[in-house]
Amino acid sequence: MYRYIYVKLIYLDKRNYLCEIDQDIALNKYEKIVIERDKCEEVGEVRSNIFESEDRKDSICKFIRVLNQEDEKNLHENINLEKKALDICKTKVAKYGLNMNLILSHYSLDRKKLTFYFTSDSRVDFRNLVKDLASTFKTRIELWQIGPRDEVKIVGGIGDCGRELCCSRFLSDFKTITLEMARKQSLNVNPNKISGICGRLKCCLYYELPIYEELEKIYPSIEDEVEVEGKRGKVFSLSPFKGTIFVEFPDGLQKEYKIEEVKRLK
């Protein structure tokens, strides 16, 4: 019998990774632990209860130990080292004249790997830069080009709703967002109105969509003909959460009605 937990890295990556643990280990949910991932030590947070399986699963990381005081000390030291590493890397990027916008740097807990994250509107040949950085920091160097959505996820911010951005707070991956999702939610499809800080369509268009798809079964569609108060008109707008429909009549009058007051016409 094999024992597993799901672990979320506490730095940058918010995905949950399957992690195999020893038979005699007892872990609590949200406990901080050290795992081995990509041949380096990283700090993670337990995100599930321990579960067992008769079949061996492909785990992407390995449990090493519960986070101790020495690990916490190294973690805090890494934060200062990362800031210095980022400044040095920016100087070297300018030296080589590369079209790169450095976002941040990250040391693995054991400092066997130093990763730099950057954005760019084109492909970047950074081979000479990597050699220079490896010579300077005496460790394994990785450079990752990320998109605008990943950049905002890392940097963070406040959305139009006044709350912390969903991508920074809890989203573990990005789904494909389309204008059709906005239309189904009766939203203005002006990109300036439905785009997030990253310049892409807002993520909330995706995870709020199922609510509207369920409401579609109850509500008529825009432009559908309906009858209300003995008069015919067309559906002009919907307010599902208010339970109302806006109807436009042939004389141009627009009026709001409760859904139960409106009769659909085939």
Backbone hydrogen bonds in HBPLUS format (Angstrom, degrees):
<---DONOR---> <-ACCEPTOR-->    atom                        ^
c    i                          cat <-CA-CA->   ^        H-A-AA   ^      H-
h    n   atom  resd res      DA  || num        DHA   H-A  angle D-A-AA Bond
n    s   type  num  typ     dist DA aas  dist angle  dist       angle   num
A0002-TYR N   A0053-SER O   2.80 MM  51  5.23 176.0  1.81 154.8 154.7     1
A0053-SER N   A0002-TYR O   2.82 MM  51  5.23 147.0  1.93 145.0 154.2     2
A0021-ILE N   A0003-ARG O   3.04 MM  18  5.72 166.2  2.06 140.0 142.9     3
A0004-TYR N   A0051-PHE O   2.81 MM  47  5.45 159.6  1.85 161.6 168.7     4
A0051-PHE N   A0004-TYR O   2.97 MM  47  5.45 162.6  2.00 150.5 156.2     5
A0005-ILE N   A0019-CYS O   2.93 MM  14  5.37 148.4  2.03 148.3 158.6     6
A0019-CYS N   A0005-ILE O   2.83 MM  14  5.37 158.2  1.87 170.5 169.6     7
A0047-ARG N   A0006-TYR O   2.73 MM  41  5.35 170.1  1.73 159.8 157.4     8
A0007-VAL N   A0017-TYR O   2.76 MM  10  5.07 160.5  1.80 142.4 148.4     9
A0017-TYR N   A0007-VAL O   2.64 MM  10  5.07 171.6  1.65 147.8 149.0    10
A0008-LYS N   A0045-GLU O   2.94 MM  37  5.20 165.5  1.96 146.4 149.3    11
A0045-GLU N   A0008-LYS O   2.73 MM  37  5.20 148.9  1.83 139.8 150.0    12
A0010-ILE N   A0043-VAL O   3.26 MM  33  6.30 165.9  2.28 139.6 142.5    13
A0013-ASP N   A0011-TYR O   2.72 MM   2  5.87 130.7  1.96 117.4 101.7    14
A0025-ILE N   A0022-ASP O   3.40 MM   3  5.55 170.0  2.41 110.1 111.3    15
A0031-GLU N   A0028-ASN O   3.11 MM   3  5.51 152.0  2.20 134.6 133.7    16
A0030-TYR N   A0046-VAL O   2.67 MM  16  4.71 157.6  1.72 132.4 139.0    17
A0046-VAL N   A0031-GLU O   2.94 MM  15  5.38 167.0  1.95 152.0 155.3    18
A0067-LEU N   A0032-LYS O   3.10 MM  35  5.57 170.3  2.11 125.1 126.6    19
A0033-ILE N   A0044-GLY O   2.90 MM  11  5.36 164.7  1.92 145.2 149.8    20
A0044-GLY N   A0033-ILE O   2.83 MM  11  5.36 171.8  1.84 157.4 160.0    21
A0034-VAL N   A0065-ARG O   2.74 MM  31  5.35 171.8  1.75 168.4 168.1    22
A0064-ILE N   A0034-VAL O   2.93 MM  30  5.58 153.6  2.00 161.2 155.7    23
A0065-ARG N   A0034-VAL O   3.36 MM  31  5.35 158.6  2.40 134.6 139.4    24
A0035-ILE N   A0042-GLU O   2.90 MM   7  5.47 165.9  1.92 160.7 165.1    25
A0042-GLU N   A0035-ILE O   2.91 MM   7  5.47 158.8  1.95 154.0 160.4    26
A0036-GLU N   A0062-LYS O   2.71 MM  26  5.01 155.7  1.77 144.3 153.1    27
A0062-LYS N   A0036-GLU O   3.00 MM  26  5.01 152.1  2.08 135.0 143.9    28
A0037-ARG N   A0040-CYS O   2.80 MM   3  5.39 162.1  1.83 162.0 164.1    29
A0040-CYS N   A0037-ARG O   3.09 MM   3  5.39 148.7  2.19 107.1 116.2    30
A0109-LEU N   A0041-GLU O   2.81 MM  68  5.34 132.7  2.03 149.0 153.4    31
A0072-GLU N   A0068-ASN O   3.05 MM   4  6.40 157.4  2.10 151.8 158.3    32
A0073-LYS N   A0069-GLN O   2.97 MM   4  6.21 153.3  2.05 146.3 153.3    33
A0074-ASN N   A0070-GLU O   3.00 MM   4  6.28 161.0  2.04 147.7 152.2    34
A0075-LEU N   A0071-ASP O   2.83 MM   4  6.05 151.5  1.91 148.7 157.5    35
A0076-HIS N   A0072-GLU O   3.09 MM   4  6.34 156.4  2.15 147.7 152.0    36
A0077-GLU N   A0073-LYS O   3.00 MM   4  6.24 155.5  2.06 148.0 155.5    37
A0078-ASN N   A0074-ASN O   2.87 MM   4  6.02 149.2  1.96 145.6 153.6    38
A0081-LEU N   A0077-GLU O   3.08 MM   4  6.39 160.2  2.12 150.1 156.3    39
A0082-GLU N   A0078-ASN O   2.75 MM   4  5.89 150.3  1.84 151.5 159.0    40
A0083-LYS N   A0079-ILE O   3.31 MM   4  6.56 151.3  2.40 140.8 146.7    41
A0084-LYS N   A0080-ASN O   3.27 MM   4  6.59 161.3  2.31 148.4 152.5    42
A0085-ALA N   A0081-LEU O   2.86 MM   4  6.06 156.3  1.92 147.9 155.4    43
A0086-LEU N   A0082-GLU O   2.93 MM   4  6.09 151.0  2.01 145.4 152.4    44
A0087-ASP N   A0083-LYS O   3.22 MM   4  6.51 156.8  2.28 145.2 150.4    45
A0088-ILE N   A0084-LYS O   3.04 MM   4  6.32 159.2  2.09 150.4 156.0    46
A0089-CYS N   A0085-ALA O   2.90 MM   4  6.09 159.7  1.94 148.1 154.0    47
A0090-LYS N   A0086-LEU O   2.94 MM   4  6.16 154.4  2.01 147.8 154.4    48
A0091-THR N   A0087-ASP O   3.19 MM   4  6.44 152.6  2.27 143.2 149.6    49
A0092-LYS N   A0088-ILE O   3.11 MM   4  6.45 153.1  2.18 147.0 154.3    50
A0093-VAL N   A0089-CYS O   2.82 MM   4  6.09 149.5  1.92 151.1 160.1    51
A0094-ALA N   A0090-LYS O   3.11 MM   4  6.34 157.6  2.17 145.2 150.1    52
A0095-LYS N   A0091-THR O   3.01 MM   4  6.25 147.1  2.12 138.4 148.3    53
A0096-TYR N   A0092-LYS O   3.04 MM   4  6.32 151.3  2.13 147.8 152.8    54
A0098-LEU N   A0093-VAL O   3.16 MM   5  5.55 165.4  2.18 152.9 154.7    55
A0097-GLY N   A0094-ALA O   3.15 MM   3  4.87 148.2  2.25  94.4 104.0    56
A0100-MET N   A0098-LEU O   3.02 MM   2  5.61 128.1  2.30 105.1  90.1    57
A0101-ASN N   A0119-THR O   2.89 MM  18  5.16 158.0  1.94 158.9 162.6    58
A0119-THR N   A0101-ASN O   2.98 MM  18  5.16 155.2  2.04 132.4 138.0    59
A0103-ILE N   A0117-TYR O   2.75 MM  14  5.52 175.7  1.75 153.5 153.9    60
A0117-TYR N   A0104-LEU O   2.95 MM  13  5.59 170.1  1.96 172.9 174.2    61
A0106-HIS N   A0115-THR O   2.77 MM   9  5.14 145.5  1.88 147.9 157.5    62
A0115-THR N   A0106-HIS O   2.85 MM   9  5.14 171.5  1.86 148.3 149.9    63
A0108-SER N   A0113-LYS O   3.00 MM   5  5.53 157.1  2.06 158.0 160.7    64
A0111-ARG N   A0108-SER O   2.87 MM   3  4.91 157.2  1.93 109.5 116.9    65
A0140-ARG N   A0112-LYS O   3.34 MM  28  6.12 149.9  2.44 132.8 133.7    66
A0114-LEU N   A0140-ARG O   2.80 MM  26  6.15 158.8  1.84 167.3 173.9    67
A0142-GLU N   A0114-LEU O   3.05 MM  28  6.37 154.8  2.12 149.5 150.7    68
A0116-PHE N   A0142-GLU O   2.87 MM  26  6.33 157.4  1.92 156.4 163.0    69
A0144-TRP N   A0116-PHE O   2.83 MM  28  6.21 165.2  1.85 166.3 171.2    70
A0118-PHE N   A0144-TRP O   2.97 MM  26  6.29 159.8  2.01 158.4 159.9    71
A0146-ILE N   A0118-PHE O   2.85 MM  28  6.05 161.9  1.88 160.9 167.1    72
A0130-VAL N   A0126-PHE O   2.93 MM   4  6.20 156.5  1.98 155.6 161.1    73
A0131-LYS N   A0127-ARG O   3.17 MM   4  6.47 161.0  2.21 148.5 152.8    74
A0132-ASP N   A0128-ASN O   3.04 MM   4  6.24 158.5  2.09 145.8 151.6    75
A0133-LEU N   A0129-LEU O   2.85 MM   4  6.11 159.9  1.89 153.9 159.4    76
A0134-ALA N   A0130-VAL O   2.86 MM   4  6.03 159.3  1.90 152.3 157.8    77
A0135-SER N   A0131-LYS O   3.06 MM   4  6.22 152.6  2.13 143.4 150.4    78
A0136-THR N   A0132-ASP O   3.01 MM   4  6.24 144.3  2.14 141.1 151.2    79
A0137-PHE N   A0133-LEU O   2.85 MM   4  6.00 171.5  1.86 159.5 160.5    80
A0138-LYS N   A0134-ALA O   2.88 MM   4  5.29 134.0  2.10 132.8 141.8    81
A0151-GLU N   A0147-GLY O   2.99 MM   4  6.27 151.8  2.07 149.1 158.0    82
A0152-VAL N   A0148-PRO O   3.15 MM   4  6.33 164.2  2.18 144.7 147.1    83
A0153-LYS N   A0149-ARG O   3.03 MM   4  6.20 151.3  2.12 140.9 149.6    84
A0154-ILE N   A0150-ASP O   3.01 MM   4  6.26 147.3  2.12 146.1 153.3    85
A0155-VAL N   A0151-GLU O   2.89 MM   4  6.13 172.9  1.89 159.0 160.9    86
A0156-GLY N   A0152-VAL O   2.68 MM   4  5.39 158.4  1.73 142.3 149.9    87
A0165-LEU N   A0157-GLY O   3.05 MM   8  5.79 155.0  2.12 147.8 146.1    88
A0159-GLY N   A0163-ARG O   2.91 MM   4  5.74 165.4  1.93 171.0 166.3    89
A0162-GLY N   A0159-GLY O   2.93 MM   3  5.44 163.2  1.96 116.3 121.8    90
A0168-SER N   A0165-LEU O   3.13 MM   3  5.42 129.0  2.40 102.9 115.3    91
A0169-ARG N   A0165-LEU O   2.98 MM   4  6.16 144.4  2.11 147.4 158.6    92
A0170-PHE N   A0166-CYS O   2.90 MM   4  5.80 171.7  1.91 153.7 155.5    93
A0171-LEU N   A0166-CYS O   3.06 MM   5  5.98 177.1  2.06 146.9 147.2    94
A0181-MET N   A0178-THR O   3.17 MM   3  5.55 138.5  2.35 103.9 113.6    95
A0182-ALA N   A0179-LEU O   2.99 MM   3  5.12 120.3  2.35  98.3 113.1    96
A0183-ARG N   A0179-LEU O   2.99 MM   4  6.39 154.6  2.05 151.1 158.6    97
A0184-LYS N   A0180-GLU O   3.00 MM   4  6.22 155.4  2.06 147.2 152.8    98
A0185-GLN N   A0182-ALA O   3.05 MM   3  5.14 135.7  2.26  97.4 110.1    99
A0187-LEU N   A0182-ALA O   3.06 MM   5  5.34 167.2  2.08 148.5 148.9   100
A0186-SER N   A0183-ARG O   2.98 MM   3  4.98 160.2  2.02 109.6 111.7   101
A0193-LYS N   A0190-ASN O   2.78 MM   3  5.42 148.9  1.88 122.5 132.0   102
A0194-ILE N   A0190-ASN O   3.32 MM   4  6.65 142.3  2.47 148.0 158.3   103
A0202-LYS N   A0194-ILE O   2.98 MM   8  6.03 163.4  2.01 158.4 154.7   104
A0196-GLY N   A0200-ARG O   2.83 MM   4  5.83 161.1  1.86 173.5 168.0   105
A0199-GLY N   A0196-GLY O   2.98 MM   3  5.43 161.1  2.02 112.9 119.1   106
A0205-LEU N   A0202-LYS O   3.19 MM   3  5.80 158.6  2.23 112.9 119.0   107
A0206-TYR N   A0203-CYS O   2.92 MM   3  5.66 154.4  1.99 120.3 127.1   108
A0208-GLU N   A0204-CYS O   3.14 MM   4  5.87 137.3  2.33 141.6 148.8   109
A0209-LEU N   A0206-TYR O   3.22 MM   3  5.34 146.8  2.33 101.4 111.0   110
A0211-ILE N   A0208-GLU O   3.22 MM   3  5.81 136.1  2.42 113.6 123.7   111
A0212-TYR N   A0209-LEU O   2.94 MM   3  5.30 115.7  2.37 109.5 124.6   112
A0213-GLU N   A0209-LEU O   2.94 MM   4  6.22 154.7  2.00 157.2 165.4   113
A0214-GLU N   A0210-PRO O   3.03 MM   4  6.17 145.9  2.15 140.3 148.0   114
A0215-LEU N   A0211-ILE O   3.03 MM   4  6.34 150.6  2.12 141.5 150.1   115
A0216-GLU N   A0212-TYR O   2.89 MM   4  6.10 132.6  2.12 140.5 152.9   116
A0217-LYS N   A0214-GLU O   3.25 MM   3  5.76 150.1  2.34 108.0 115.2   117
A0218-ILE N   A0215-LEU O   2.88 MM   3  5.29 149.1  1.98 110.3 120.0   118
A0219-TYR N   A0215-LEU O   2.93 MM   4  6.16 162.9  1.96 161.8 167.3   119
A0224-ASP N   A0221-SER O   3.06 MM   3  5.49 158.5  2.11 130.8 132.8   120
A0223-GLU N   A0235-VAL O   2.90 MM  12  4.94 171.6  1.91 137.2 139.6   121
A0235-VAL N   A0224-ASP O   2.91 MM  11  5.49 156.8  1.96 151.0 158.2   122
A0265-LEU N   A0225-GLU O   3.12 MM  40  5.64 149.3  2.22 154.0 145.1   123
A0226-VAL N   A0233-GLY O   2.84 MM   7  5.54 164.6  1.87 152.8 156.9   124
A0233-GLY N   A0226-VAL O   2.97 MM   7  5.54 154.3  2.03 155.9 157.9   125
A0227-GLU N   A0263-LYS O   2.75 MM  36  5.07 154.7  1.82 146.9 155.6   126
A0263-LYS N   A0227-GLU O   2.93 MM  36  5.07 167.2  1.95 152.9 156.1   127
A0228-VAL N   A0231-LYS O   2.87 MM   3  5.41 159.2  1.91 154.9 159.2   128
A0231-LYS N   A0228-VAL O   2.97 MM   3  5.41 165.0  2.00 116.1 121.0   129
A0234-LYS N   A0248-GLU O   2.89 MM  14  5.31 164.0  1.92 151.5 152.4   130
A0248-GLU N   A0234-LYS O   2.79 MM  14  5.31 170.6  1.80 158.9 160.1   131
A0236-PHE N   A0246-PHE O   2.70 MM  10  5.32 167.5  1.72 151.7 153.9   132
A0237-SER N   A0246-PHE O   3.33 MM   9  4.92 156.9  2.38 125.7 127.1   133
A0246-PHE N   A0237-SER O   2.77 MM   9  4.92 175.8  1.77 151.7 151.2   134
A0239-SER N   A0244-THR O   3.02 MM   5  5.25 158.6  2.06 155.0 148.3   135
A0242-LYS N   A0239-SER O   3.00 MM   3  5.41 141.0  2.15 111.7 123.2   136
A0243-GLY N   A0239-SER O   2.92 MM   4  6.06 123.6  2.25 143.5 159.5   137
A0244-THR N   A0239-SER O   3.19 MM   5  5.25 165.7  2.21 135.9 135.4   138
A0259-ILE N   A0243-GLY O   3.06 MM  16  5.91 155.0  2.13 149.3 146.1   139
A0245-ILE N   A0257-TYR O   2.70 MM  12  5.31 153.8  1.77 154.4 163.8   140
A0257-TYR N   A0245-ILE O   2.77 MM  12  5.31 159.8  1.81 151.0 157.6   141
A0247-VAL N   A0255-LYS O   2.81 MM   8  5.43 167.7  1.82 158.4 157.5   142
A0255-LYS N   A0247-VAL O   2.91 MM   8  5.43 156.9  1.96 148.7 154.9   143
A0249-PHE N   A0253-LEU O   2.82 MM   4  5.37 164.5  1.84 159.4 164.1   144
A0252-GLY N   A0249-PHE O   2.83 MM   3  5.44 159.9  1.87 126.9 129.9   145
A0261-GLU N   A0258-LYS O   2.92 MM   3  5.42 154.6  1.98 115.7 124.1   146
A0262-VAL N   A0259-ILE O   3.27 MM   3  5.54 159.7  2.31 107.8 113.7   147
